[in-house]
Amino acid sequence: MAETTKFIPPQKLDTAVLFLVFSRLGTTEQVFEAIRKAQPPRLYIASDGARNNADGEAEKVDAVRNFILSNIDWKCEVKTLLREENLGCKKAVSGAIDWFFENEEMGIILEDDCLPSQSFFWYCEELLDKYKDDTRVMHITGITYAPKNENVENHSYHFARVGGIWGWASWRRAWKLYEPDMESYPQAVKEGLFKDLFIGEPKMLKHYEKCFRRAYGNVRTWDYQWTYTKLINSSLNIMPAKNLIRNIGHGTAEATHTTTDNDRYSTMKLHELTFPLIHPQFIAIDREFNDQNFRYSTHVPLATKIKRRLRCWFSPKRFKRLIKKQ
């Protein structure tokens, strides 16, 4: 696959972008600068409201909103969804995506800590158009954890079973299938659906069965419900051959879920693709590529495991529980 260090857009971007933000001005500024450089013709800005019990958060939320709205200096249509109350991650994010696809047939979605390379936008645009009527494909992601050996293949992207949500794109036709409450989950378990989906992949089966048990009835997350939706619809997901996204929010104090100090994701190298993209000959999951990325994304380094265990052992909550027992 050809790669370039300096990206030259093949044409003016024609795809809408949804920018999901909250209270992290530092990461927001970096991601916004990448969006600003790409100059999407339509920019949707969704911001959850501050939590009542979080001191100083309202000021941080306002600072993020003011920064974005005062720095849109290219010609584009701007739409905003600025919540007055805090809905939490699940409802705020899924509700914003609902809103986005009520207005757009397809588009790109970026959170405030997902820093994209410039070719990410045009990669999404080309594939959104190419597969817009192919219902087998539901998700285009910008992140690739473990690329294949470049000497073995020369495709610009591969088909995978899941695909990450740190910088992605999709269609209204796919998102309308989303089950935020996983209402079909009990029946899927009863019918042994996951065992059928992951035949010959015991580690993947165990991982996702555990994830879905936690996600079912969970009011805090939205992403595992999206993964569940894609799996029960036997979808294909597109991943680039080279990584196009870096998560710069890992380990930051204001992160909602990525609070660990595992910096593998924040140091991932960003690449640029050349255009037109080189398409795979077959529309089918690349098992080798899929397995490599699954192993990387689910592997927890030993140092991180030790740090997590120490945090658990010396956490104030644990000491309080021990004192109560005595």
KOLNU-848029 format. One record per residue (C-alpha): residue number from 1; x, y, z; residue in three letters. Coordinates in steps of 0.001 Angstrom, whole numbers, plus 524288, in hexadecimal, padded with zeros to 5 digits. Layout:
% residues N
+------+-------+-------+-------+------+
! resi !    c1 !    c2 !    c3 ! resn !
+------+-------+-------+-------+------+
!  NUM !     X !     Y !     Z !  ALA !
...
+------+-------+-------+-------+------+
% end
This chain:
% residues 326
+------+-------+-------+-------+------+
! resi !    c1 !    c2 !    c3 ! resn !
+------+-------+-------+-------+------+
!    1 ! 80000 ! 80000 ! 80000 !  MET !
!    2 ! 8056E ! 80D16 ! 7FC10 !  ALA !
!    3 ! 80749 ! 816E9 ! 806E8 !  GLU !
!    4 ! 80AEE ! 82525 ! 80747 !  THR !
!    5 ! 80FDE ! 82DD9 ! 81231 !  THR !
!    6 ! 809B0 ! 83A1E ! 80C8E !  LYS !
!    7 ! 7FB70 ! 838FF ! 8092A !  PHE !
!    8 ! 7F57F ! 84058 ! 7FDB8 !  ILE !
!    9 ! 7E699 ! 83F94 ! 7FD88 !  PRO !
!   10 ! 7E173 ! 839A1 ! 7F0DC !  PRO !
!   11 ! 7D60D ! 8432D ! 7F0C7 !  GLN !
!   12 ! 7CE61 ! 84C16 ! 7F9CC !  LYS !
!   13 ! 7C836 ! 84493 ! 804F5 !  LEU !
!   14 ! 7B992 ! 8429F ! 80328 !  ASP !
!   15 ! 7B632 ! 83AB2 ! 80F51 !  THR !
!   16 ! 7B027 ! 83F68 ! 81C07 !  ALA !
!   17 ! 7B747 ! 83DB8 ! 8290A !  VAL !
!   18 ! 7B154 ! 83BCE ! 8367D !  LEU !
!   19 ! 7BA5A ! 840CD ! 84138 !  PHE !
!   20 ! 7B73A ! 83B75 ! 84ECA !  LEU !
!   21 ! 7BCEA ! 843F6 ! 85995 !  VAL !
!   22 ! 7BBB2 ! 8462D ! 86822 !  PHE !
!   23 ! 7C555 ! 84CC1 ! 87165 !  SER !
!   24 ! 7D322 ! 849AA ! 86C77 !  ARG !
!   25 ! 7D7F7 ! 855FB ! 865EE !  LEU !
!   26 ! 7E5D2 ! 85111 ! 863AB !  GLY !
!   27 ! 7E229 ! 8450D ! 85BC1 !  THR !
!   28 ! 7D6C3 ! 84C24 ! 85558 !  THR !
!   29 ! 7DFE7 ! 85682 ! 84FEF !  GLU !
!   30 ! 7E87E ! 84C3F ! 8496A !  GLN !
!   31 ! 7DD59 ! 844AB ! 8433D !  VAL !
!   32 ! 7D67A ! 85114 ! 83F07 !  PHE !
!   33 ! 7E2D4 ! 855B2 ! 83832 !  GLU !
!   34 ! 7E2AD ! 84939 ! 83009 !  ALA !
!   35 ! 7D44C ! 84B82 ! 82CC2 !  ILE !
!   36 ! 7D706 ! 859AD ! 829B1 !  ARG !
!   37 ! 7E1C1 ! 855C9 ! 82042 !  LYS !
!   38 ! 7D8B4 ! 84C21 ! 8194E !  ALA !
!   39 ! 7CDDD ! 85673 ! 81872 !  GLN !
!   40 ! 7C199 ! 84E03 ! 81833 !  PRO !
!   41 ! 7B611 ! 854DB ! 811AE !  PRO !
!   42 ! 7AD06 ! 85187 ! 81D0E !  ARG !
!   43 ! 7B173 ! 850D4 ! 82B2E !  LEU !
!   44 ! 7A8B9 ! 84B6D ! 835E4 !  TYR !
!   45 ! 7ACF3 ! 84E95 ! 843CF !  ILE !
!   46 ! 7A70B ! 846D5 ! 84F06 !  ALA !
!   47 ! 7AA5F ! 849EA ! 85D27 !  SER !
!   48 ! 7A4E2 ! 843B8 ! 8696B !  ASP !
!   49 ! 7A1A8 ! 84C9C ! 874D3 !  GLY !
!   50 ! 7AA02 ! 84DCB ! 880FD !  ALA !
!   51 ! 7A773 ! 844F6 ! 88CA8 !  ARG !
!   52 ! 7A166 ! 84BC3 ! 8985A !  ASN !
!   53 ! 7AACE ! 84599 ! 8A20E !  ASN !
!   54 ! 7B742 ! 8489E ! 89A7B !  ALA !
!   55 ! 7BD72 ! 85542 ! 89F1C !  ASP !
!   56 ! 7C21A ! 85E08 ! 89422 !  GLY !
!   57 ! 7BD2D ! 85518 ! 8896A !  GLU !
!   58 ! 7B31B ! 85EBE ! 8843E !  ALA !
!   59 ! 7BDF0 ! 86886 ! 8818E !  GLU !
!   60 ! 7C5ED ! 85E21 ! 87A76 !  LYS !
!   61 ! 7BA4E ! 85A1D ! 87220 !  VAL !
!   62 ! 7B7CA ! 86850 ! 86E81 !  ASP !
!   63 ! 7C629 ! 86A5A ! 86B41 !  ALA !
!   64 ! 7C5E7 ! 85EE1 ! 861BD !  VAL !
!   65 ! 7B970 ! 8639B ! 85B2F !  ARG !
!   66 ! 7BE46 ! 87198 ! 85A17 !  ASN !
!   67 ! 7CB4D ! 86D4E ! 8547E !  PHE !
!   68 ! 7C523 ! 86561 ! 8498E !  ILE !
!   69 ! 7BAA8 ! 86F29 ! 845D8 !  LEU !
!   70 ! 7C440 ! 87A70 ! 8458E !  SER !
!   71 ! 7CE39 ! 87358 ! 83D0A !  ASN !
!   72 ! 7C608 ! 86E5C ! 831AC !  ILE !
!   73 ! 7CC63 ! 876B9 ! 8273C !  ASP !
!   74 ! 7C912 ! 86F40 ! 81AD7 !  TRP !
!   75 ! 7BC6B ! 86F1A ! 81337 !  LYS !
!   76 ! 7B3AD ! 86491 ! 818EC !  CYS !
!   77 ! 7A62F ! 86225 ! 81E62 !  GLU !
!   78 ! 7A6AD ! 860F4 ! 82D35 !  VAL !
!   79 ! 79C9C ! 859D2 ! 83568 !  LYS !
!   80 ! 79D49 ! 85897 ! 84427 !  THR !
!   81 ! 7977F ! 84FCA ! 84E8F !  LEU !
!   82 ! 79BB0 ! 85635 ! 85B46 !  LEU !
!   83 ! 79573 ! 84F65 ! 866D8 !  ARG !
!   84 ! 791F9 ! 85758 ! 872C9 !  GLU !
!   85 ! 79154 ! 84B5A ! 87B84 !  GLU !
!   86 ! 79ABA ! 83FF7 ! 87C6A !  ASN !
!   87 ! 7956B ! 833C1 ! 875ED !  LEU !
!   88 ! 7A154 ! 82B45 ! 87821 !  GLY !
!   89 ! 7A9BA ! 8246D ! 86E1F !  CYS !
!   90 ! 79FB0 ! 81AA7 ! 86924 !  LYS !
!   91 ! 79445 ! 823C0 ! 86682 !  LYS !
!   92 ! 79C71 ! 82F91 ! 862BC !  ALA !
!   93 ! 7A480 ! 82861 ! 85891 !  VAL !
!   94 ! 79A02 ! 81F74 ! 852EA !  SER !
!   95 ! 79050 ! 82AB6 ! 852F0 !  GLY !
!   96 ! 799F3 ! 83356 ! 84BA0 !  ALA !
!   97 ! 79C1A ! 828B7 ! 8416F !  ILE !
!   98 ! 78D51 ! 82749 ! 84020 !  ASP !
!   99 ! 78C8F ! 835E9 ! 83DA7 !  TRP !
!  100 ! 797B6 ! 83559 ! 833E0 !  PHE !
!  101 ! 79178 ! 82AA3 ! 82BAE !  PHE !
!  102 ! 78439 ! 83128 ! 82C34 !  GLU !
!  103 ! 78ABA ! 83BD6 ! 8243A !  ASN !
!  104 ! 794D6 ! 83437 ! 81C64 !  GLU !
!  105 ! 79424 ! 827BE ! 81464 !  GLU !
!  106 ! 7A249 ! 824D6 ! 817CB !  MET !
!  107 ! 7AD8B ! 82B68 ! 81EB3 !  GLY !
!  108 ! 7B9D2 ! 82B89 ! 8271A !  ILE !
!  109 ! 7B9E1 ! 82B22 ! 835FA !  ILE !
!  110 ! 7C505 ! 83009 ! 83E7F !  LEU !
!  111 ! 7C600 ! 8314B ! 84D3A !  GLU !
!  112 ! 7CE00 ! 83BC2 ! 853E1 !  ASP !
!  113 ! 7D997 ! 832C0 ! 85674 !  ASP !
!  114 ! 7DA79 ! 82BC6 ! 8494F !  CYS !
!  115 ! 7E4EB ! 832A8 ! 8415F !  LEU !
!  116 ! 7E416 ! 82F37 ! 832D6 !  PRO !
!  117 ! 7EE04 ! 83022 ! 827F2 !  SER !
!  118 ! 7E93E ! 83872 ! 81C90 !  GLN !
!  119 ! 7E703 ! 82D13 ! 81341 !  SER !
!  120 ! 7DD79 ! 82745 ! 81D27 !  PHE !
!  121 ! 7D2D7 ! 83095 ! 81871 !  PHE !
!  122 ! 7D465 ! 82D37 ! 80A05 !  TRP !
!  123 ! 7D606 ! 81EBA ! 80D15 !  TYR !
!  124 ! 7C8C4 ! 81F1A ! 813ED !  CYS !
!  125 ! 7C2A5 ! 82713 ! 80902 !  GLU !
!  126 ! 7C6EE ! 81DE4 ! 7FE29 !  GLU !
!  127 ! 7C26D ! 811B5 ! 8056C !  LEU !
!  128 ! 7B5AC ! 817BE ! 80A01 !  LEU !
!  129 ! 7B258 ! 81A2C ! 7FBD7 !  ASP !
!  130 ! 7B750 ! 80D0E ! 7F6E6 !  LYS !
!  131 ! 7AFBA ! 804C9 ! 800BA !  TYR !
!  132 ! 7A3E5 ! 80D6D ! 8031A !  LYS !
!  133 ! 79AA8 ! 80362 ! 7FD30 !  ASP !
!  134 ! 7A1B6 ! 7F740 ! 80214 !  ASP !
!  135 ! 79A57 ! 7F383 ! 80E68 !  THR !
!  136 ! 7A4C6 ! 7E99B ! 81203 !  ARG !
!  137 ! 7ADBA ! 7F4DA ! 815F5 !  VAL !
!  138 ! 7A99D ! 7FC9E ! 821FC !  MET !
!  139 ! 7B5D1 ! 80324 ! 82731 !  HIS !
!  140 ! 7C24C ! 809B3 ! 8226D !  ILE !
!  141 ! 7CCAC ! 80BD0 ! 82CC8 !  THR !
!  142 ! 7D901 ! 813FE ! 82C2A !  GLY !
!  143 ! 7E0EE ! 80C6B ! 8361F !  ILE !
!  144 ! 7E965 ! 80098 ! 8337C !  THR !
!  145 ! 7F11B ! 7FAF0 ! 83EC5 !  TYR !
!  146 ! 7F94C ! 7F0D9 ! 83784 !  ALA !
!  147 ! 7FB69 ! 7F2D9 ! 828E1 !  PRO !
!  148 ! 7FEF2 ! 7E755 ! 82034 !  LYS !
!  149 ! 80C52 ! 7E5FD ! 81A22 !  ASN !
!  150 ! 80CA4 ! 7EFBA ! 80EEC !  GLU !
!  151 ! 81424 ! 7E5EE ! 806A3 !  ASN !
!  152 ! 808BE ! 7DC63 ! 8078D !  VAL !
!  153 ! 7FDB2 ! 7E535 ! 8033F !  GLU !
!  154 ! 7FB61 ! 7F242 ! 7FCB5 !  ASN !
!  155 ! 7ED3C ! 7F553 ! 80016 !  HIS !
!  156 ! 7E98E ! 8025F ! 80603 !  SER !
!  157 ! 7E04D ! 7FBA7 ! 80F90 !  TYR !
!  158 ! 7DB3F ! 7EE83 ! 81442 !  HIS !
!  159 ! 7CE5D ! 7E8DE ! 818BF !  PHE !
!  160 ! 7CDBA ! 7E545 ! 8272B !  ALA !
!  161 ! 7C399 ! 7DFCE ! 8306F !  ARG !
!  162 ! 7C20A ! 7EBAE ! 83950 !  VAL !
!  163 ! 7CA12 ! 7F824 ! 83785 !  GLY !
!  164 ! 7CCC0 ! 802DD ! 84179 !  GLY !
!  165 ! 7C4EA ! 80F1B ! 844B5 !  ILE !
!  166 ! 7D05A ! 8187D ! 84649 !  TRP !
!  167 ! 7CDC1 ! 81FCF ! 839B7 !  GLY !
!  168 ! 7C3ED ! 81923 ! 830FE !  TRP !
!  169 ! 7B96E ! 81AEB ! 826B8 !  ALA !
!  170 ! 7AC81 ! 8148B ! 82377 !  SER !
!  171 ! 79F4C ! 815F4 ! 81CEF !  TRP !
!  172 ! 7918A ! 818ED ! 82175 !  ARG !
!  173 ! 78D53 ! 80B90 ! 81C4F !  ARG !
!  174 ! 796D4 ! 804EB ! 825A9 !  ALA !
!  175 ! 7949B ! 80D77 ! 831A5 !  TRP !
!  176 ! 785DE ! 80B7D ! 83107 !  LYS !
!  177 ! 78875 ! 7FD5A ! 83533 !  LEU !
!  178 ! 78F34 ! 801DA ! 841B8 !  TYR !
!  179 ! 78A1D ! 7FBA1 ! 84E3B !  GLU !
!  180 ! 78DF4 ! 804CC ! 85964 !  PRO !
!  181 ! 787CB ! 7FBB5 ! 86364 !  ASP !
!  182 ! 78B66 ! 7EEF6 ! 85C81 !  MET !
!  183 ! 77D3E ! 7EAAF ! 85D32 !  GLU !
!  184 ! 77FCB ! 7DE89 ! 8550F !  SER !
!  185 ! 78B29 ! 7DA08 ! 85D99 !  TYR !
!  186 ! 783B8 ! 7D00C ! 86603 !  PRO !
!  187 ! 77EB8 ! 7C954 ! 859CB !  GLN !
!  188 ! 78C48 ! 7C98D ! 8539F !  ALA !
!  189 ! 791C8 ! 7C2C6 ! 85FAF !  VAL !
!  190 ! 7869C ! 7B905 ! 85FEA !  LYS !
!  191 ! 78922 ! 7B54A ! 851C5 !  GLU !
!  192 ! 797ED ! 7B462 ! 853A4 !  GLY !
!  193 ! 79A0F ! 7BEB4 ! 84931 !  LEU !
!  194 ! 7A7BE ! 7C294 ! 84D7B !  PHE !
!  195 ! 7ACA7 ! 7B490 ! 84D19 !  LYS !
!  196 ! 7A835 ! 7B408 ! 83EFC !  ASP !
!  197 ! 7AE54 ! 7C126 ! 83BA4 !  LEU !
!  198 ! 7BB86 ! 7BDB7 ! 841A7 !  PHE !
!  199 ! 7BD53 ! 7AFB4 ! 83D3C !  ILE !
!  200 ! 7CBB8 ! 7AC65 ! 83E3F !  GLY !
!  201 ! 7CE95 ! 7B917 ! 845A2 !  GLU !
!  202 ! 7CD6A ! 7B583 ! 85426 !  PRO !
!  203 ! 7D4F9 ! 7C145 ! 85949 !  LYS !
!  204 ! 7CCAA ! 7CAAC ! 8517F !  MET !
!  205 ! 7C062 ! 7C3AF ! 855FD !  LEU !
!  206 ! 7C454 ! 7C493 ! 8644C !  LYS !
!  207 ! 7C810 ! 7D2E7 ! 862FB !  HIS !
!  208 ! 7BB6D ! 7D76A ! 85CAC !  TYR !
!  209 ! 7B294 ! 7CF04 ! 8651A !  GLU !
!  210 ! 7B8C0 ! 7D5C1 ! 870E0 !  LYS !
!  211 ! 7B781 ! 7E33D ! 86AA8 !  CYS !
!  212 ! 7A93B ! 7E152 ! 8672F !  PHE !
!  213 ! 7A5A6 ! 7DC27 ! 874A1 !  ARG !
!  214 ! 7AB23 ! 7E8BC ! 87A4E !  ARG !
!  215 ! 7A4EC ! 7F169 ! 86FF8 !  ALA !
!  216 ! 7973D ! 7EBAC ! 87130 !  TYR !
!  217 ! 78FAA ! 7F505 ! 879CF !  GLY !
!  218 ! 79B69 ! 7FE0A ! 87B12 !  ASN !
!  219 ! 79772 ! 80C5F ! 87B5A !  VAL !
!  220 ! 7A551 ! 811B2 ! 879CB !  ARG !
!  221 ! 7AA45 ! 80C1A ! 86CE4 !  THR !
!  222 ! 7A58C ! 80D18 ! 85EE6 !  TRP !
!  223 ! 7B080 ! 806B4 ! 85721 !  ASP !
!  224 ! 7AF43 ! 7F862 ! 85ADE !  TYR !
!  225 ! 7A0E8 ! 7F976 ! 85750 !  GLN !
!  226 ! 7A52E ! 7FE06 ! 849C5 !  TRP !
!  227 ! 7AEB4 ! 7F2AD ! 848BE !  THR !
!  228 ! 7A3BA ! 7E97B ! 84CD0 !  TYR !
!  229 ! 79ACB ! 7EF3F ! 8426D !  THR !
!  230 ! 7A4E7 ! 7ED3B ! 837D9 !  LYS !
!  231 ! 7A7CD ! 7DF42 ! 83BDD !  LEU !
!  232 ! 799B5 ! 7DAB0 ! 83C6C !  ILE !
!  233 ! 797F9 ! 7E044 ! 82EC5 !  ASN !
!  234 ! 7A414 ! 7D8EE ! 829D8 !  SER !
!  235 ! 7A9FF ! 7E5A1 ! 82517 !  SER !
!  236 ! 7B724 ! 7E843 ! 81F02 !  LEU !
!  237 ! 7BFA5 ! 7F30F ! 82471 !  ASN !
!  238 ! 7CA45 ! 7FA40 ! 81D24 !  ILE !
!  239 ! 7D798 ! 7FCDE ! 82356 !  MET !
!  240 ! 7E29F ! 80433 ! 81C84 !  PRO !
!  241 ! 7EF10 ! 7FCE2 ! 8193C !  ALA !
!  242 ! 7F687 ! 80790 ! 8207C !  LYS !
!  243 ! 7F246 ! 80EA3 ! 82CBD !  ASN !
!  244 ! 7EB6C ! 81BBF ! 82AAC !  LEU !
!  245 ! 7E748 ! 81EF4 ! 838BD !  ILE !
!  246 ! 7EE68 ! 8217A ! 8457A !  ARG !
!  247 ! 7E706 ! 821AB ! 85257 !  ASN !
!  248 ! 7ECDA ! 82D25 ! 859BF !  ILE !
!  249 ! 7E3A1 ! 82C13 ! 86559 !  GLY !
!  250 ! 7E92F ! 81FE3 ! 86BD8 !  HIS !
!  251 ! 7ED8A ! 82214 ! 879B5 !  GLY !
!  252 ! 7E8C4 ! 83017 ! 87A84 !  THR !
!  253 ! 7E20F ! 83460 ! 88700 !  ALA !
!  254 ! 7D5B8 ! 83871 ! 87FC2 !  GLU !
!  255 ! 7D400 ! 82BE1 ! 877FA !  ALA !
!  256 ! 7C6F8 ! 824F9 ! 87A14 !  THR !
!  257 ! 7CAE0 ! 816EE ! 87755 !  HIS !
!  258 ! 7D8FC ! 816E4 ! 87239 !  THR !
!  259 ! 7DECA ! 81A99 ! 87F55 !  THR !
!  260 ! 7E9AC ! 81062 ! 87FA2 !  THR !
!  261 ! 7F7BB ! 81462 ! 87D38 !  ASP !
!  262 ! 7F953 ! 80AB2 ! 87219 !  ASN !
!  263 ! 7FF8D ! 813AE ! 86816 !  ASP !
!  264 ! 7FFAC ! 80A15 ! 85CB3 !  ARG !
!  265 ! 7F44E ! 81159 ! 85695 !  TYR !
!  266 ! 7F908 ! 81F34 ! 8590A !  SER !
!  267 ! 8060D ! 81C68 ! 8526E !  THR !
!  268 ! 80114 ! 81532 ! 84676 !  MET !
!  269 ! 806FA ! 81A87 ! 839EB !  LYS !
!  270 ! 7FDFB ! 821A6 ! 83094 !  LEU !
!  271 ! 7FEFF ! 81E58 ! 82227 !  HIS !
!  272 ! 7F9DE ! 82431 ! 81598 !  GLU !
!  273 ! 7F3F0 ! 81C83 ! 80A60 !  LEU !
!  274 ! 7F4F1 ! 81F48 ! 7FBD9 !  THR !
!  275 ! 7E92E ! 8208C ! 7F2F3 !  PHE !
!  276 ! 7E1CE ! 81AC3 ! 7EC7A !  PRO !
!  277 ! 7E182 ! 80FE8 ! 7F675 !  LEU !
!  278 ! 7E579 ! 80225 ! 7F2B0 !  ILE !
!  279 ! 7D9AC ! 7F98A ! 7F560 !  HIS !
!  280 ! 7DA52 ! 7EB45 ! 7F98F !  PRO !
!  281 ! 7D626 ! 7E19B ! 7EF2D !  GLN !
!  282 ! 7CD03 ! 7DA61 ! 7F871 !  PHE !
!  283 ! 7C2CA ! 7DFD4 ! 801B2 !  ILE !
!  284 ! 7C5BD ! 7D66B ! 80CC6 !  ALA !
!  285 ! 7CC1E ! 7D6D3 ! 81A2F !  ILE !
!  286 ! 7DAE6 ! 7D62B ! 819BC !  ASP !
!  287 ! 7DCCF ! 7CC34 ! 824A0 !  ARG !
!  288 ! 7EB5E ! 7CE9B ! 826A5 !  GLU !
!  289 ! 7E9B3 ! 7DD5C ! 82741 !  PHE !
!  290 ! 7DDA4 ! 7DC13 ! 82FE1 !  ASN !
!  291 ! 7E45B ! 7D2EF ! 8397E !  ASP !
!  292 ! 7F081 ! 7DB7A ! 83A84 !  GLN !
!  293 ! 7E86D ! 7E776 ! 83DC8 !  ASN !
!  294 ! 7DFFB ! 7E013 ! 8477B !  PHE !
!  295 ! 7EBEF ! 7DB19 ! 84EBB !  ARG !
!  296 ! 7F1F4 ! 7E8AC ! 84F6A !  TYR !
!  297 ! 7E599 ! 7EFA3 ! 853CC !  SER !
!  298 ! 7E274 ! 7E5CB ! 85E8D !  THR !
!  299 ! 7F053 ! 7E397 ! 86372 !  HIS !
!  300 ! 7F3A5 ! 7EA7A ! 87026 !  VAL !
!  301 ! 80249 ! 7EC3C ! 87282 !  PRO !
!  302 ! 8079E ! 7E680 ! 87F2D !  LEU !
!  303 ! 80BC3 ! 7F3D7 ! 8845A !  ALA !
!  304 ! 7FDE1 ! 7F8E4 ! 882A2 !  THR !
!  305 ! 7F846 ! 7ECF4 ! 8898F !  LYS !
!  306 ! 80151 ! 7EF44 ! 89522 !  ILE !
!  307 ! 7FDB4 ! 7FDB3 ! 895E3 !  LYS !
!  308 ! 7EF39 ! 7FA7A ! 8956D !  ARG !
!  309 ! 7F0BE ! 7F060 ! 8A026 !  ARG !
!  310 ! 7F824 ! 7FA0A ! 8A8B2 !  LEU !
!  311 ! 7EDBC ! 80462 ! 8A698 !  ARG !
!  312 ! 7E37F ! 7FA92 ! 8AA91 !  CYS !
!  313 ! 7EADF ! 7F668 ! 8B6CA !  TRP !
!  314 ! 7EDD1 ! 8042D ! 8BB63 !  PHE !
!  315 ! 7E152 ! 80AF5 ! 8B72A !  SER !
!  316 ! 7D9F9 ! 8130A ! 8C173 !  PRO !
!  317 ! 7CD8A ! 80B3F ! 8BEB4 !  LYS !
!  318 ! 7D451 ! 7FE83 ! 8C21F !  ARG !
!  319 ! 7D991 ! 80406 ! 8CEF0 !  PHE !
!  320 ! 7CBF1 ! 808D1 ! 8D275 !  LYS !
!  321 ! 7C661 ! 7FB44 ! 8D00A !  ARG !
!  322 ! 7D105 ! 7F51F ! 8D87D !  LEU !
!  323 ! 7CE4E ! 7FEB8 ! 8E38A !  ILE !
!  324 ! 7BFB4 ! 7FBCB ! 8E305 !  LYS !
!  325 ! 7C256 ! 7ED2E ! 8E3E2 !  LYS !
!  326 ! 7CA4F ! 7EF52 ! 8F02B !  GLN !
+------+-------+-------+-------+------+
% end
